[in-house]
């Protein structure tokens, strides 16, 4: 049975609900007729929406009109497409920009009567209708006279801008940028189209860079050591080499609507936000979006993606690791996952926002009834005055710039939300930057650039898990949510024949120390293997490993047997995570939208389509062999490896963490909500328990004694038993995972930029360290902790990881 043309058209246009899209995708993989219909629809769309290509002569006419602001959106797209592929025409545009700046720099003078008459005649000419594609009119005056007239008009226009006023600019657009690599502070001057370069410490001028036009925002690209300047009116990106402070390129970018801000993401890509009027037609599959995010390649400036978002963002603030971002507007602020731009949570509006130095917290600066307010995930702090700017401090706190009674102030706020220090500064500042090398805050405003030194920092202490007196939370009445979504039709499974494994005996255990191993530090040994494990997971009897060639192998820690090449995954597979249940090993490939399943009993490899993997937040295998997946937007899903069926559960749309208890119940972290959910697959009901916490729940595990351990991305750790809070602790850094050892004890795992830390959730014993990209700890039945490090052909094993110090 085929799908209707209406449903296929809606699928091609991205108009189906997520559950409908998953079911349609499964049908298309099995039905060649419907797949061909989709291909025909897509081909027709490409022909209808494709931008026509023009020769240089015709295209430059449009480009010239675009620079003058005379084109509509469709004509601008044609001009932009040609410029993106023609270096000669881009050079012509650069030469025009140089000529514009040269004309603007001419001294003012009164034009002759003949020039006045010529300009008056131009004013009487009828306006061209570019929809008729008429040729452009040649001015009937000498070129020199026109140049003088244009120069006079430019000078007069500039003189109309009041001194110290930058004109109408986009709210929250960044107009000052600190380059820590060169110690240079760049300040934008929109009124004359220049960027001032200053020594960040002494504020001595290092030059003035002319970019022309009326630029609106700056952004630093650390990957290329360049400064990018946005002109929202002309829709151009001008690039400046920070080593020479010279303009190297100017590129016209085609973005829907009116650009509002420019940022550079942690990968070096350029992100331009824009606002589209509700009645405007745009080339994205949504109706009347509030805002648009366009992502460009940082080197070629080629448009890569266009996404609609539910907020007319004035700025985008990136989490240090690039995984999340805040879309900030005066009306609302939205937290999104940058891989999909899906909404995670919504907050109140503000004029600026910033993530903390660790990336685990963020602050939104707004204006309330009592003046400036800083809103964090755990609460709000009123600092008063007229709010202007906010910056992150290295200790996890924030600095806020505010004016009151004609004076300027910088308020320093610690991680608890308390104002600890107030610094007096000159009034009139509008932006705030922090220089980690000099420990200075720089205040930038109209005619104001000044540095302020921070107080001496308190002595640093290592993060420790500190027990907190147990308290009893309020437990809400169970909320019953029966599922209504029909199970998605399973995708076609591709079986693969098992590969005859090579069996080696590496290092059988003699007591606890593996024979032939080498001690690398007290209590920790390295066992050499004939492979480099890129990912690994343990079921206590075996350690399952995937190497760089996508070969699956298994190591038996007690006997020392190593079974290599149990299965070969496709070379193109990009496996992000491995999990193991009593009967299967699961490997996820978010890029391809596939879950690979290796049956431990039959040693056969198969796969199932899972297009939702890019929005998956956490996965866990339950005792009944099912795989449970938490997602942002689709809620909780389950995969039964026996039937190959994916099933959605009706309830909370966003799940940040999942854990399975011995009864098969699934414990849910519900993002930033102050509750924990418990889903019972037998009764298909959800019970919610109140659990006040900061940040978002990031990990859940149930230990052998029935205690539920909950970790958050702000470093909080909770122990819950019999629906009562037994205790709480603070790690001081994000908890990425919670695991169980052979005794059923819970262990926390925290992955940082330089290393992995893990230790007993109870706080007993020493904290263990592993390499940044290591997989582990991987516990065996003898109570040892193994770590797989892809940089080494082997495994590290610690004999007594939970021993008391």
N, C-alpha and C positions, 0 to 999 in steps of 0.2 A: 504494500500500500504506500502510495507516494504522498508527500506533504503538499499542501495547497500552495499555489503560486503566491497568495497573499502572505502566508507564513514564511515562505522562502525569501520573499522580498524584504519582509521585516527582519529576518535573520541577517541578510546581506547588509541592511542599513543599520544594524546594531540596535534595533528597537525592541528586542525581546527581553523579558525578565531573565535573570541569571539561570533559574531552573529550566525555563523553556529553551534557553540557548544551549544548555548542556545536553538536553534531550534531542534537540535538532542536530547538534554536532554529531551525536552518536548515530543518528539515522543517516546522515550524509556520508559517514564513513562506510556504511553498509549498503547504500543505495546509489548505484552509478547514475541512474536517471536523474535523481534530485541533485546530485553533485554537478552534473552537466548543466542543469537549469541554473544553478548558482553561478557557474562559470560564465554562462551567457549573460546573466544579470550584471555580473561584475564587469564584463567586457563592454556592455552597453553603457554602464555608468562611467567607465574610463573614457569612452569616446565622447560622451555628453559633457563631462566635466573637465576633460583635458584642456590644458592651456595651449593655444596655438603658438607655433614657433614662427618668428619673423627674421628677416635679414637685418643686417646692421643698419642700413639706411632707414628702413621703416621703424625699427625698434628705437633708434636714437631719438627720433621725433617724439615717440611716446615717453622716453626717459626724460627728455628735456621738459615736456609738459608735466611729468610726475614731480620733478624737482620744483616746479613752480606751483604745485598743488592743484593742478587742473584736471586730474584724472579721477575716475571713479575706481571702486575696488577691483573690478574685473580687468580694466585696462592696466592698473598698477601691477596686477599679478602677471600680465603678459610682459611688461617691462622688466619686472624683477626676475622672471624666468630667464629672459635673454641675458641679463647682466650676470646671472649666476654661472652661465656657461661660456661667456665671451670676455676674455681678458682684455682685448683691445677696447671694447666699449667701456669696461670698468676704468681703464686708464683715461678715456675721454672724460668720464665723470669726475675723476680726480683732478684733471686739468681745469675743468669748469669750476670746481671748488676752490682751486688756487686762484683763478681769475676773480671769483666772487670775493675772496678775502683781500685780494689786491685792490679791487674797486672800493671795498668798504674802508680801506686804510687811507684813501686819498683825502687830502685836505678839503674842507667845505668851501664852496664858492657859488656865487649866484649864476645860474645859467643865462644864456643869451635869450633875447626875445624870440629868435628863430627856434630855439630848443623848446621854449615854453609853448609856442604854437604847435610844434610837432607833438608834444606830449598831450596837449589839449585835443588834437586831432585823434590821437590814439584812444582817448577816452570816449570819443564819439563812435568808434568802430563797433559794430555789433559783436556780441560774444559768440564764440564758436560753439557749435553743438558737436562734441566729439563723437556722439553716437552716429553721425553721418560720415565720419572719417574724412572731413575736408582737409585740404592742405593748409599748413600754417601760413599766416600772413607775414610778409616781409616788411619790416619797418621802413617807411619811405624817408629816412633821415640818415645822414652820414654816421658811420660806426663810431667815430670819436665823440660826436655829439651825444649819441645814445649812452656811451660809457660815462661821460661826464654827468648826464642826467641821472643815470642809475646811481652813480656815486653820491650825488647830492641827496637823492631820495633815501639812500641807506643812512647817510649821516643824519639827516633830519629825523628819520624814524628812530635811530638810536638815541638822539637827543631828547625824544619825548619820554623815554623811560626815566623816572625819577631816580636820583642818586640813592644807592643802597637798596633799591627794590629790584628783585630778580624777575618780576612778572609772574603770570599764572603758571605754576609748575604743579606736577603731579604730587599728591600728598605722599609723604614717606619715601620719595625717591632719594637715593643716597647721593649726596653732592660732595662728600669728602671721603677719601679712601687712604688708609695707611698701608704702605708696602713695607713689611718688616724685613724683607730680603735686602732692600737698598736703603732702608731708613728714610724713606721719602714720604711726605704727606702731600697728597694731591687734592686740590680744592677747585671745584667747578665754578666758573663765572658765566652763567647763562646769558647775562646781559650783553657780553661782547664776544661770546663764542670762544672762550679760552679756558685752559686748565693751568692753574698755578702749581708749580712743584716747589715744595719747601723741605728744608732739612727738618726731620721730625723732632729732633732734640733741641736745636737752636732756633728753629723757625726762620732761618736765613733762606732767601730765595735761591732756588736752583734753576730757575728759568720759567718762562711762560710759553705754553704750547697752544697754538691756534688751531682750532678744529672747525671753526665756521658754524653757520646756522645758529640755532638756539638749542643747545644741548640741555638735557634734563636729568641725566643720571650717569653715575660712574660705577664701574665694577672692576675689581682686580682679578686677573686670571693667574694664580700662582704657578700653574703648570707650564705656562709659556712666558711668564714674567712680563706680561703685557697689561695695559690698562685699556678697558673698552668703554667707549662713550656712546650713550644713546641720545639720539635726537628724535623725540617722540613725534614731532610734526612732520619731519622729512622721512621718518622711519629708516634711519641710517644707523649703522654701527661703525664707529671710527676706532681704529686700534692704534695704540701708542706703545712703542718699545720702551720699557721702563729702564733699560740699561743706557739708552741714548736719549730718551725723552723726545723722540721724533715720531711723527705720524707715519705709519707703514701701510695702512690700507683704509679704505672707506667702502662699506658694503651696504647696499639697499636691501632691507629685509622685508618680506611680505608677511605681515601678521594681521589677523582679523581685528577690526575695531581700532580703538585708540590705545597705544602702548602706555602703560602706567609705571613699569619699573624694569630694571635689568639686574640680574644676578648671575653669578658663575657657580655652578654646582661643584661638589667635591671632585667630580671626574673631569672638570675643565670644560664642560659644556655650557653654552650661553642660554639662559632662561629669560624670556621676555613675557611679562604678563600684560594682558590687554583687557579692555572692557568693550563689550559689544551691546549696542542698543537692542532692546527686545524685538524690534521690528526688522532688524537687519538679518539678511540671509548669510550664513557662514558655512564653509565646507566641512562641518563636523556633524555626526549623526545624532544631534540632540536638537530640541526646540528651544529657542530663545534662552541660551545660557547667560548667567550673570557675568562670568569671566572666562578668559581663555589663557592657557599656558602653552607657549610655543618654545620648543627646545631646538637649538641650533648646534651644529658641530663647532667646537671652539677654534679649529684650525681653518676649515673650508667655509665656515658660516652657512653651510647647507642646512636647510630645514629638515629635522629628523622626525619630530612628532608634534602634533597639535592635540591638546586635551581640553575638554570643557570642565569647569569646576563650578561649585555652587556658591562662590563668593567672588565679588568684583574686587580682586586683590590689588591693593596699592603696593604691596611688597611681598617677597617670598623670603622666609628665614629658614636656613638649612640646619638640620641637626649635624653635628661634626662628622658623624659617620655616613651622612648622606642618605640614610634610609627613610627619614621622615622630614617633613617641612611644615612650617606654619604659613598659611595664606592669610595675610593681615589686611583688614579694611576697617574703616571707622564703624561699620555696623556690626561686623562679626569677624571672628578668627577661626579658621578651620585647620585642624591637624590632619595631614594626609600622609599616606605611604607613597613615596616618590617613584616606586617601581610601577605603580598603577594609577597614582593620583586619586585613589579611593579615599573617602573620608573616614577617619578614625574617630574623631570627636570634634565637637563644636564648642566655642567659648565666646565670651563677649568681645566686642570690637575694641580697637585701640589705634593709636597713631604709630606705634612701633612695638617690636617684640624681639626677643633674643633667646637662644638656647644657653644653658649653663655650660661652663667649660668642659664638663664631663659628658654633656649631651643627655643626661638623665632627667633634667628639669628644664623648664623654660619660664619666661616671664613676659607678660603683656603689659605695656604701659598705656594707660588711658587717663581721661579726665573725669573725675566724679564730682559730686556736689561739694566735697571738701578739698578739691584740688587734685593733684596728681596721685594716681593709684597704680600700684604694681600687683598684678594678679598672677599667682603661681598655681601649680597643680594642687598644692596643699592649703591655699588660702590667699588672702589679700593683705597688702600693707599700704596705708595711706601716708604719703610723704608731704602732701600739700603743695601749694604753689601752682604755677602754670607748667604743665608737663611738656618736655621737649624731646628727650632722647634717653636711651638706656643702653648699657654695655655689660658684657659678662666679665666677671673677675676670676682669677685663677683658683681661688679657694672655693668656687662653687656659688658664690654670691653674685650680686649685681650692683651696678652704679647707675644712679638716676640723676639726670640733669633737669633742674627746675628753676624757674624764676619766681620771686615773690617780693612785693614792695620795692621794686626797682633794683633788687639784688639777685645775683645768681648763686645757686647752691648745687653741690653734688652730694647726694645721700648714698652712703654705702650700706647695703643690706646683706646680712649673712644668710646662711642656708636655712635658718629657722624663720626668716621673714622679719627679723628685728633690725631696725636702723641702728648701726653701731657707731658711725662717724658721719659728721656733716662738715663738708669743706666749702668755704666761701670762694666763689669765682666771679669774674666779671659778668654782668648781665648781657643778654643778647645772643647767647649761644644757642644753636639749633641742632647740632650734632655732637656726638661723643664717641671717641675712639680710645682703645686701650692698647698700649705698647708693652708687650711682655718683656722685652729686652731692657727697657729703661724703667719699667714699673711706673709709667706716667699715663695719666688720662689727658687727652687732648680735646679741648672745647673749640668747636668751629661754628662761626655764625657770620652774619653780614658785618664785615669789618672787624671780626673778632676771631683770633686764633691764639690760644694760650695753652700752656702745659701745666698740669697740676700733679705733683708727686703723691703717690699713695703712702699711707703710714707703713711702717715696717711690719712685715708679716709675722704671725705667730709661729713658733717652732712646729714643724711638720711632724705628725705621728703616723705610724703605720696603721692601716685599717684593721680593726679587730671586730669580732662578733661579740656584742655586749648584751647580756640577758636583761630583759625588762620584766618588772613584776607582772605576773599574769593578771589579766582582767577578763571580765565576762561580757561578750558582746550581746546585743539584742538579736534574737533569732526571729525572723519574720515567719508568718504562717506560710505553708507551702503554696507556691503558685503553680497551678496545674496548667500546662500548655499542651494540648493534644496536637500531634502533627497532622497537617492537612496536605502537605506537598506530596505528590505522587513520586515514587522512586523513579530515578532516571534510567532509561534503557541502557543496558551495558554496552560498552564499546567492544569492537571486535578484538579478540585476544590473539596475540601472535605467539605461538609456542616456539620454543627453540630446543634443539636436541642438546642434552648435556654433553659436556666435554670430559673425556676421560682424565681424571685428575692425576697429577703427579704427586705421590706420597713420599714425604721425607720425615725422618725422625730428627728433630732439631735439638731439643733440650728437655728430656724427661726430668721431672722434678725429683730431686733427692732431698726429701724433707720439704722445705720451702724454697730453697735456692735451686734454680734450674741448672742442670749440669752443663758445663761449657760456657756459662755466662760470665760476664765481666762486671765487677763492681765499679760503678762510676762515682758514687758517693755513698756514705754509710746508709745501708738498708735498701739501696736501689741498685739494680743490675740491668744490663742490656743483653738481650738475646738476639743474635744475628739471624736474619732470615734471607731467603733468596728473592726478596721483593721489597719494594718500598710502599707501605700502605698509605694511600692518600686519605681514605676514610675508613673508620672501623667502628664496630658495635659488638657488644658481648651479650650472650645468654647464659653466662656463668660456666657452661661446659665448653663453649667454643668462642673464639674471637673471629668474627667475620670481617674480612678486609677487602677493599677495592683499591687496586693499584693504578698507576698513571696510564696504563693501557686498557683500563676498564675491564680488568679480569677479576672475578670474584674468587677468593680463597678463604680457607678456614684453618685456624690454628687451635689445637687442643692443648691448653696450658699444662694440664697434669701429665699427659703422656708425651708431650713434645711433638705430636704428629702434625705435620703441615700438609694440607690438601690444596694444591695450587690449581688454578684455572678450572674451578668447578663450573663456571659459566662465563661466557664472553658477551659483554654488553656491546651495542654498536659503538664504533669509534666516535661518532658524532654526539653521543649522549653526554650531557653535562650534569653529573649527579651532584646534588646539593646536600642530601641527607640520607642516612641509612637507619633503619629500625628493624627489630627482630621480634617475632612472636613465637609461640611454641612450635609452629609449623612452617613459618615463612620468613624470608628476609625481604624487606621492602626497600626499594631505592627510588628516590624521587628526582625527576628531571623537570624543573619548572619551565625552562626555556622551551622544551618541546611539549610540555603539558602531558607528561606520561609518568605512570607509576610502574616500575618493573617489580615483578614478584618472582622470587626464587623459592620453589618448594623444597623444603629440607628432606622430605621423605622420598620424593620422586626425582629430585635434582633436575627439575625442568624449569626453564625461564619463560615467563610470559609477561605481557604488559597490558595496561588498560589506560585509555585516554582520561586525563584529568585536567581540563583546561583551566580550572580554578587555582592550580598550584601557585601562580604568581601572587595570589592574595592570601595564601595559607600562612598562618602565624605559628602554629604548633601542631605536632602529630604525636600520637601514642598508640601502641598496640595493646589491646586488652587480652585478658586470659582466654577468651573464646576465639582468638586469632583475628578478630576484626581490627581494622585500622581506622582510627578516629582522627579527623582533621578539623582543626579550628581555622576559620577564615574571617576576613573582614568583608562584610557585605552579604555572605551566604550563610553565615552562622556555622553550625556543627554539621559535618557530614561523616558518613561511615562507609567503609568498603569491606564487603564480605568476600574474601579470596576464593571461597568455594563456589559461589554463584556469579562472581565477577560483577556484582551490582553495587552501584553507588547510590546511597540513600541520603536525602537531606532531612533534618529534623526541624520542625517549626519552633521558633522561639527567638532568642536574642540574635540579632543579625550580625553582631561582631563578637568574636571570641578571640581572646589574646593568648590563652594557654589552656591545655587539656591534660588531665591525668586520669588513670584508670585504677580502681581499687580491686581487691581480690574477688568482690561480688560482681564485677563487671560494670559497676556504675561509673559514669564519666563525670569527673569534677571539672568545672569550667571557670576560667578567669574571664570576667566580662569587661575587659578593658579598664577604663577609668571609673566604672561604676563601683560603688562601695559595697558590693555584694559578691558572693561566690555561689555559683550555680551547681546543682547536682542533678544529672540526667540519668533516669532509670530506663534502660532499654526495654525492660519487661513491661512496665506500666506506661512507658512513653510519657512520663511526666517530669517536670523540672521543679526542684525545690531550691529556694534562694535563702542564703544566710547572710545577715549583715556582717560586714568586715571593714570597718573604716581603715583606709590605708592611703598612702601617697603614691602618685604615679600610676602605672598600669601593672596588673598581674602578669608576670612573665614566665612563671614556672610553677608546676604543681606535682606533688608525689605523695603517695600513701605508703607509710612504712609498715614493717611486719607486725607492729603492735596496734595498727589501726589509726595512728596519728596522721592527720593530713597536714602536710607542709606546704606553705604558700610563699613564693618569693615574688618580689616586684622589681621593676626596672629602676627604682630609686634605692635599692639595696635593703629593703625591709624583708624580714623573715618571720612568718607566723606559724605556730603549732596549734592545730585544732583537733579536739578529740570529743566524740559524743556531742557534736554541735556546740561545744564550748571552747573558748580560746584558752589554751593552756599556757601560752607564753609568747613573747615577741622578742626580736633581736634586730640589730642594725649592723649590716656588713660594711656600709660605706661605699659600695660600688654595685653595679647592676648584677642581679642574679639571673644567669642565662638558662640554667638547667638545674633540676633536682633529680638525683639518681639513688638507687638502692644497692647496697652491697649484699654479700652472701648471708649476713646476719639479719638483713632487713632494715639496717640503719640507713637513714637518709643523709645524702651528701649534697652540698651546694657546689655549683660550678659557675665561675665568673670569668668571662673572656675579655681581656683588655687589649690594648693596641700592641703591647710588647710581650704578654705572657698570659697563661691560663692559671687561675688559682682555684683550688678545690679543698674542701674540708668537711668535717662532720657538721651537719646542721645543728646538732646539739651544742656545738661550741667546744667540745672536748678535743684534745689532741692538737697536733701541729697543722698549720696550713701548708698544703703541698703546692709545688710550682711545676709548670710544664711550658713547653714552647708555645708561641702564639697560635700556630695552626695545628696543634696537636689534637687528636681524637682521644677522649677519655675524661675521667678514669673509666677503665673497663674491668669490672670485678669478676674474679673467678670463685669457685666453690671453696678454695682454701683461704679466702679472705684477703688475697693479694690484689693490688691495684695495678693494672697495666695501662700504658700510654703508648699510642701509635703516633710517631712523628714522621711525616712524609719526607723529611730531609735525611732520614737515616734508614738503612736497610735492616730494620729490626724493630723490636719492641722493648720498652723500658718497663721494669716491674719493681714495685715497692712492696717489701714484705709485710710491714706493719704500718700501713698508712694512718691508722687511727690510734696509734700508740700515744700514751700520755707523755708530755714533755718531761 
